[in-house]
Amino acid sequence: MKKVELGNMAVRLKAMEGTNCCQAVALALSSEIDIDDDILRKIGAGFGSGMGTQDGTCGALVGAGMIASLKTEGKNSKQFTSKILTRFRELSGAVACKDLKGRDTGVVLCPCDKCVYNAVEAYCETFGIE
């Protein structure tokens, strides 16, 4: 699949009841790895709303990092997740959920659907998916 298709898939998955941002990104990118979707749902369950609360890292970004680590089997994972994080920040304006949602400022930098799309885009660019 192409980057745009994967991003749109993540947005559709996010719209599903019971699918958080982390799960939506991980499920959209699941073709990159060999793991059951039910396991990805369970692994990603605690990372919605910014790693459990809006104070933490955006769940969509966590989902992209999880898939990157599984894809690389843990080899150079920090390098890949760093690239994903840097690109996500460029696309979204921040990496913490509270900042993205404007919890303290009232200014939303990036709505959830766009964060989910941006996390997939950052992953795809990092791994050369057009």
Protein Blocks (a to p, Z undefined) as FASTA:
>chain_A
ZZklmmmmmmmmmmpghiafklmmmmmmmmmpccdfklmmmmmmmmgghioiakbccfkl
mmmmmmmmmmnnopaklmmmmmmmmmmmmmnopabfklmnommnopafbdfklmmmmmmm
mmmmmnopZZ
